[in-house]
Amino acid sequence: MEAGERVNLSFLGGEPLLNRPVIRAATERARAIADERGIVITFSITTNGTQLSADDGEFFESHGSPSP
């Protein structure tokens, strides 16, 4: 990938939030790589909401805007 490209990292299948540590680590790592390379990254998750917490909402909100 080159600077200026756009990517979306999507989490889906089963219930992604059952493995919350992996979702968070992958999100943070992907953001760091995208920032280093000048890539615009967005994230999406498909969940039934049964495992969603207020802390998850804050985490997703903080990673919701594309990187510059």
Chimera marker file (.cmm) of the C-alpha trace (Angstrom):
<marker_set name="trace">
<marker id="1" x="0.000" y="0.000" z="0.000" r="1" g="1" b="0" radius="0.5"/>
<marker id="2" x="1.109" y="3.499" z="-0.735" r="1" g="1" b="0" radius="0.5"/>
<marker id="3" x="0.526" y="6.841" z="0.956" r="1" g="1" b="0" radius="0.5"/>
<marker id="4" x="-2.916" y="8.226" z="0.283" r="1" g="1" b="0" radius="0.5"/>
<marker id="5" x="-4.557" y="4.846" z="-0.256" r="1" g="1" b="0" radius="0.5"/>
<marker id="6" x="-7.634" y="3.944" z="1.766" r="1" g="1" b="0" radius="0.5"/>
<marker id="7" x="-8.355" y="0.662" z="3.526" r="1" g="1" b="0" radius="0.5"/>
<marker id="8" x="-11.082" y="-0.638" z="5.809" r="1" g="1" b="0" radius="0.5"/>
<marker id="9" x="-10.435" y="-3.299" z="8.413" r="1" g="1" b="0" radius="0.5"/>
<marker id="10" x="-13.659" y="-5.196" z="9.119" r="1" g="1" b="0" radius="0.5"/>
<marker id="11" x="-14.367" y="-7.548" z="11.978" r="1" g="1" b="0" radius="0.5"/>
<marker id="12" x="-17.234" y="-9.985" z="11.411" r="1" g="1" b="0" radius="0.5"/>
<marker id="13" x="-18.249" y="-13.593" z="11.627" r="1" g="1" b="0" radius="0.5"/>
<marker id="14" x="-19.570" y="-15.218" z="14.749" r="1" g="1" b="0" radius="0.5"/>
<marker id="15" x="-19.355" y="-12.639" z="17.490" r="1" g="1" b="0" radius="0.5"/>
<marker id="16" x="-16.087" y="-10.698" z="17.147" r="1" g="1" b="0" radius="0.5"/>
<marker id="17" x="-16.334" y="-9.236" z="20.650" r="1" g="1" b="0" radius="0.5"/>
<marker id="18" x="-15.893" y="-12.679" z="22.189" r="1" g="1" b="0" radius="0.5"/>
<marker id="19" x="-12.197" y="-12.097" z="21.465" r="1" g="1" b="0" radius="0.5"/>
<marker id="20" x="-12.042" y="-8.450" z="22.505" r="1" g="1" b="0" radius="0.5"/>
<marker id="21" x="-8.245" y="-8.404" z="23.117" r="1" g="1" b="0" radius="0.5"/>
<marker id="22" x="-7.567" y="-9.436" z="19.505" r="1" g="1" b="0" radius="0.5"/>
<marker id="23" x="-10.009" y="-6.833" z="18.128" r="1" g="1" b="0" radius="0.5"/>
<marker id="24" x="-8.336" y="-4.088" z="20.128" r="1" g="1" b="0" radius="0.5"/>
<marker id="25" x="-4.767" y="-5.194" z="19.382" r="1" g="1" b="0" radius="0.5"/>
<marker id="26" x="-5.475" y="-5.537" z="15.654" r="1" g="1" b="0" radius="0.5"/>
<marker id="27" x="-7.160" y="-2.117" z="15.579" r="1" g="1" b="0" radius="0.5"/>
<marker id="28" x="-4.271" y="-0.399" z="17.366" r="1" g="1" b="0" radius="0.5"/>
<marker id="29" x="-1.623" y="-2.156" z="15.249" r="1" g="1" b="0" radius="0.5"/>
<marker id="30" x="-3.429" y="-1.396" z="11.995" r="1" g="1" b="0" radius="0.5"/>
<marker id="31" x="-3.788" y="2.275" z="12.998" r="1" g="1" b="0" radius="0.5"/>
<marker id="32" x="-0.063" y="2.494" z="13.793" r="1" g="1" b="0" radius="0.5"/>
<marker id="33" x="0.936" y="0.945" z="10.469" r="1" g="1" b="0" radius="0.5"/>
<marker id="34" x="-1.481" y="3.143" z="8.544" r="1" g="1" b="0" radius="0.5"/>
<marker id="35" x="-0.163" y="6.268" z="10.265" r="1" g="1" b="0" radius="0.5"/>
<marker id="36" x="3.455" y="5.284" z="9.534" r="1" g="1" b="0" radius="0.5"/>
<marker id="37" x="2.671" y="4.778" z="5.841" r="1" g="1" b="0" radius="0.5"/>
<marker id="38" x="0.273" y="7.670" z="5.315" r="1" g="1" b="0" radius="0.5"/>
<marker id="39" x="-2.646" y="5.350" z="4.594" r="1" g="1" b="0" radius="0.5"/>
<marker id="40" x="-6.205" y="6.346" z="5.494" r="1" g="1" b="0" radius="0.5"/>
<marker id="41" x="-7.761" y="3.538" z="7.532" r="1" g="1" b="0" radius="0.5"/>
<marker id="42" x="-11.282" y="3.008" z="8.783" r="1" g="1" b="0" radius="0.5"/>
<marker id="43" x="-12.710" y="0.212" z="10.861" r="1" g="1" b="0" radius="0.5"/>
<marker id="44" x="-16.025" y="-1.611" z="10.958" r="1" g="1" b="0" radius="0.5"/>
<marker id="45" x="-17.469" y="-4.341" z="13.130" r="1" g="1" b="0" radius="0.5"/>
<marker id="46" x="-20.545" y="-6.492" z="12.709" r="1" g="1" b="0" radius="0.5"/>
<marker id="47" x="-21.898" y="-7.540" z="16.086" r="1" g="1" b="0" radius="0.5"/>
<marker id="48" x="-25.218" y="-8.592" z="17.541" r="1" g="1" b="0" radius="0.5"/>
<marker id="49" x="-24.469" y="-6.248" z="20.451" r="1" g="1" b="0" radius="0.5"/>
<marker id="50" x="-24.804" y="-8.819" z="23.240" r="1" g="1" b="0" radius="0.5"/>
<marker id="51" x="-21.152" y="-8.381" z="24.278" r="1" g="1" b="0" radius="0.5"/>
<marker id="52" x="-20.948" y="-4.607" z="23.706" r="1" g="1" b="0" radius="0.5"/>
<marker id="53" x="-19.912" y="-2.506" z="26.698" r="1" g="1" b="0" radius="0.5"/>
<marker id="54" x="-19.625" y="1.222" z="27.348" r="1" g="1" b="0" radius="0.5"/>
<marker id="55" x="-15.833" y="0.800" z="27.262" r="1" g="1" b="0" radius="0.5"/>
<marker id="56" x="-16.124" y="-0.758" z="23.793" r="1" g="1" b="0" radius="0.5"/>
<marker id="57" x="-18.134" y="2.251" z="22.666" r="1" g="1" b="0" radius="0.5"/>
<marker id="58" x="-15.397" y="4.599" z="23.852" r="1" g="1" b="0" radius="0.5"/>
<marker id="59" x="-12.695" y="2.510" z="22.177" r="1" g="1" b="0" radius="0.5"/>
<marker id="60" x="-14.556" y="2.365" z="18.859" r="1" g="1" b="0" radius="0.5"/>
<marker id="61" x="-15.366" y="6.066" z="19.007" r="1" g="1" b="0" radius="0.5"/>
<marker id="62" x="-11.689" y="6.923" z="19.527" r="1" g="1" b="0" radius="0.5"/>
<marker id="63" x="-10.779" y="4.864" z="16.432" r="1" g="1" b="0" radius="0.5"/>
<marker id="64" x="-13.769" y="5.901" z="14.349" r="1" g="1" b="0" radius="0.5"/>
<marker id="65" x="-12.280" y="8.802" z="12.448" r="1" g="1" b="0" radius="0.5"/>
<marker id="66" x="-9.953" y="8.133" z="9.520" r="1" g="1" b="0" radius="0.5"/>
<marker id="67" x="-6.304" y="8.803" z="10.153" r="1" g="1" b="0" radius="0.5"/>
<marker id="68" x="-5.004" y="11.984" z="8.499" r="1" g="1" b="0" radius="0.5"/>
<link id1="1" id2="2" r="1" g="1" b="0" radius="0.2"/>
<link id1="2" id2="3" r="1" g="1" b="0" radius="0.2"/>
<link id1="3" id2="4" r="1" g="1" b="0" radius="0.2"/>
<link id1="4" id2="5" r="1" g="1" b="0" radius="0.2"/>
<link id1="5" id2="6" r="1" g="1" b="0" radius="0.2"/>
<link id1="6" id2="7" r="1" g="1" b="0" radius="0.2"/>
<link id1="7" id2="8" r="1" g="1" b="0" radius="0.2"/>
<link id1="8" id2="9" r="1" g="1" b="0" radius="0.2"/>
<link id1="9" id2="10" r="1" g="1" b="0" radius="0.2"/>
<link id1="10" id2="11" r="1" g="1" b="0" radius="0.2"/>
<link id1="11" id2="12" r="1" g="1" b="0" radius="0.2"/>
<link id1="12" id2="13" r="1" g="1" b="0" radius="0.2"/>
<link id1="13" id2="14" r="1" g="1" b="0" radius="0.2"/>
<link id1="14" id2="15" r="1" g="1" b="0" radius="0.2"/>
<link id1="15" id2="16" r="1" g="1" b="0" radius="0.2"/>
<link id1="16" id2="17" r="1" g="1" b="0" radius="0.2"/>
<link id1="17" id2="18" r="1" g="1" b="0" radius="0.2"/>
<link id1="18" id2="19" r="1" g="1" b="0" radius="0.2"/>
<link id1="19" id2="20" r="1" g="1" b="0" radius="0.2"/>
<link id1="20" id2="21" r="1" g="1" b="0" radius="0.2"/>
<link id1="21" id2="22" r="1" g="1" b="0" radius="0.2"/>
<link id1="22" id2="23" r="1" g="1" b="0" radius="0.2"/>
<link id1="23" id2="24" r="1" g="1" b="0" radius="0.2"/>
<link id1="24" id2="25" r="1" g="1" b="0" radius="0.2"/>
<link id1="25" id2="26" r="1" g="1" b="0" radius="0.2"/>
<link id1="26" id2="27" r="1" g="1" b="0" radius="0.2"/>
<link id1="27" id2="28" r="1" g="1" b="0" radius="0.2"/>
<link id1="28" id2="29" r="1" g="1" b="0" radius="0.2"/>
<link id1="29" id2="30" r="1" g="1" b="0" radius="0.2"/>
<link id1="30" id2="31" r="1" g="1" b="0" radius="0.2"/>
<link id1="31" id2="32" r="1" g="1" b="0" radius="0.2"/>
<link id1="32" id2="33" r="1" g="1" b="0" radius="0.2"/>
<link id1="33" id2="34" r="1" g="1" b="0" radius="0.2"/>
<link id1="34" id2="35" r="1" g="1" b="0" radius="0.2"/>
<link id1="35" id2="36" r="1" g="1" b="0" radius="0.2"/>
<link id1="36" id2="37" r="1" g="1" b="0" radius="0.2"/>
<link id1="37" id2="38" r="1" g="1" b="0" radius="0.2"/>
<link id1="38" id2="39" r="1" g="1" b="0" radius="0.2"/>
<link id1="39" id2="40" r="1" g="1" b="0" radius="0.2"/>
<link id1="40" id2="41" r="1" g="1" b="0" radius="0.2"/>
<link id1="41" id2="42" r="1" g="1" b="0" radius="0.2"/>
<link id1="42" id2="43" r="1" g="1" b="0" radius="0.2"/>
<link id1="43" id2="44" r="1" g="1" b="0" radius="0.2"/>
<link id1="44" id2="45" r="1" g="1" b="0" radius="0.2"/>
<link id1="45" id2="46" r="1" g="1" b="0" radius="0.2"/>
<link id1="46" id2="47" r="1" g="1" b="0" radius="0.2"/>
<link id1="47" id2="48" r="1" g="1" b="0" radius="0.2"/>
<link id1="48" id2="49" r="1" g="1" b="0" radius="0.2"/>
<link id1="49" id2="50" r="1" g="1" b="0" radius="0.2"/>
<link id1="50" id2="51" r="1" g="1" b="0" radius="0.2"/>
<link id1="51" id2="52" r="1" g="1" b="0" radius="0.2"/>
<link id1="52" id2="53" r="1" g="1" b="0" radius="0.2"/>
<link id1="53" id2="54" r="1" g="1" b="0" radius="0.2"/>
<link id1="54" id2="55" r="1" g="1" b="0" radius="0.2"/>
<link id1="55" id2="56" r="1" g="1" b="0" radius="0.2"/>
<link id1="56" id2="57" r="1" g="1" b="0" radius="0.2"/>
<link id1="57" id2="58" r="1" g="1" b="0" radius="0.2"/>
<link id1="58" id2="59" r="1" g="1" b="0" radius="0.2"/>
<link id1="59" id2="60" r="1" g="1" b="0" radius="0.2"/>
<link id1="60" id2="61" r="1" g="1" b="0" radius="0.2"/>
<link id1="61" id2="62" r="1" g="1" b="0" radius="0.2"/>
<link id1="62" id2="63" r="1" g="1" b="0" radius="0.2"/>
<link id1="63" id2="64" r="1" g="1" b="0" radius="0.2"/>
<link id1="64" id2="65" r="1" g="1" b="0" radius="0.2"/>
<link id1="65" id2="66" r="1" g="1" b="0" radius="0.2"/>
<link id1="66" id2="67" r="1" g="1" b="0" radius="0.2"/>
<link id1="67" id2="68" r="1" g="1" b="0" radius="0.2"/>
</marker_set>
